[in-house]
Amino acid sequence: MPAKYQDLPRVLEDFINAFQQKHGYSPSVREIGRGVGLSIASVSRCLSKMRDDGTIQYNGHRNIVTKLANALREDTICIPLLGTITCGLPVLDRENIEKYVRVPKTIVGDGEYFILRAVGDSMVEAGIDNGDIVLIRKQSSAEEGQIAVVLIDDHRATLKRVYPEPHNHRVRLHPENKNMSDIYIKDCNIQGIAVKVLKNLM
């Protein structure tokens, strides 16, 4: 066996951990073999031995749980990243899950959450820059002045502060950028409230 594989269980465990952190799911036996330069049979034998030794939880399929992954499961929750949302002009809202992001339980409360990637610069004065990851608590209402994901005309979404103006029969969507104007709409569908900006998560 090559010298670099003398500590083969650690090599496999490190690869599995890195793969899971990048992709959000476990690698297949084939992917592990390709990643560390071993045959599928060799990887399968080693995984079985690691399971018997208690190093990993493994049922012979794709789901492999290392000690690090188990610790992360206890301290974090997995939240879907649904793609991008504009901080400028509204764009089509696509609820396709790009990946899952693990977030510390300490920064979220009760409720259901999803994550969006901000695009544009209309919310920069609220600390939301182009490319930032925004944690959204899913709900159908917003208090005055809250930053919300607003679905317009059932197919366009934007991230703005929400100010209902019932006396004018409209809702004012306010960008946090002094160079941009408010957007006025008659009806809006609140998808959720922005609760955190996760600049360093991804």
N, C-alpha and C positions, 0 to 999 in steps of 0.2 A: 504494500500500500504506500503511495507517495507520502512523503513526510508531512506535507501540508494537510493531509487528511488523518493524521494520527489522533487528532481530537475531533473525529468526524461528528459525533453528536452535537458538539458546540458549533461546528461549521453549519450543520443543518439548522440548528435552532436560531443562529444569527440570521441565516438567509430567510427563514420563515418569518421571523419578527420584522425584518426589513421589508419583505414582500407585503405582509399584512398592513404595515403602517402606510405603505405607498398606495395599495389598491383597496384596502378595506375588507379583504377576504383572504382566505388561506390559499397558498399555491397548490397546484396538483403535484402528484409524484413526478410526472413528466417535467413540469416546470422547475421543480427542485433539482432534478437530475441535470437538466440543461444549465441551471444556474450555478451548480457547484462542480459540474464536469464528471458526474457519475451515471452509471446505468440505472434504469428504473428498478431493476431487481435489487441492486445494492442499496438504493434509497429506501425501498420498501422494507428490506431487512433491518436497516438501521432505525427506521421509524418504529417498527414493531418492537425492537429492543428498547428504544427510548420510552415507549408506552409501558412496557413491562417494568422498567426501572422507575417509572413515575415522573419522568422528565417532561412528558407531554401527555395530553389527552388525545387519543386518535382511534377512530373507529374503522379505519381502512379506506375511508373515502376522503373527500377534499377538506373536510373540517378538521383542522389541527389546532389545538389550543396549547400554547406554550405557557410557562409560568408568567412571562411578561404580559402575554395577551390576557391571561386570567386576571392579573392585577389591574390591567386597564379596564376590563369589563366591570370590575367592582367599583372603580373610581370615576368612570366616564360613562356617557351615554352616546349612542350612535345616532347622528342626525343627518337626514338626506340633504345633499346639495342639489337644488333644483335648477341651477343654471344662473343666467344673468338677469338683472333687472336694471332698467334705465334710471339714471339720476338726471336725465335731461328730458328729451321728448319721449312720450310713451312708445313702447315697442310691444310686439307680440309676446304674450305670456305663454311659456312652454314649461309644463310641469313634468319634464323628463328628468329623472334622477341621474345626474352625472356620476356621483359617487357618494359614499357615506363618510362623514367626518366625525371623529370622536372628540367630544367636548367634555371638560371636567364638570362633574355634577354640581360642584360648588357655584358655578356661574349661571345655572338655570334653576328655575323654580318648577312649580306644578304646571301642567299643560302640555300641549303638543307643539313641537318646534320643527322648523325647517330652515335651511340656509340658502341665501342668494348671494351672488357676486355682483357688486355694484358697478355700473358702467356710467361714465359721464362725470360732470363736476358740479351739478346743481345742488349737491348737499355738502359741499366742502366745509362750509362754515358751521356745520353740525358735526364735523369730524369724520365724515364719510367720504373717502377719496376714491377715485377711479381704481377699480381692482380690489377694493376691500371686500372682506367676507362679512356679511351682516346676518346675525342671528335673529330670526323672526319667531315670535310666539303666535301660533295660529289662533285667530279669533275674528269675529265678524263685525266688531264695533271698535271705535276708537274715541278716546276723549279728546276734547279740543286741544290742538297743539301737539298731539302725539305724532311721531313719524310712523307712517303706515304704508303697507303695500296696498295700493288701490288698483282694483281692476275696473277699467273703463270700457263701456260698450261690450262687456263680456269677453273681450279677447285682447285688450291692451292693458299693460300693467306699468305702474310707475311707483317710485318711492318718494314721498313728500310729506310735509306736515299738513295735517288736515284741520280745516276750520269750517264747520258747518255755518251756513248763512241762511237759516230758514225764512227770515224776513224777505230775502231776495229769491227764495226758492232755488238755492244753488249751494254748491260746496266749493270752497276755495282751497286749492292745493298750492302750498307755499314752498318754493325752493329756498334752500339756505345758501343762496349766492346772490349778493347784492346786484350783480349784473344781469340777473334773470327776472322775468316777470311771473306773477302768479298765473295759475291755470284755473279757469272757472268751468265747472261742469254741473249739470242738473242732477245727475245721479251717479253714485259711485258704490262699488262693492268692495268692502274692506276684506282683505285676505289675511291680514295679520299685522302685528305691531313690532317695530324694530326695538330690540332690547339690548343688544350688544354689537359692537363692531370688533371683529376678530382679526386684527391686522396681521398677527404673527402666526396664525394657525396653519397657513398653507404656503 
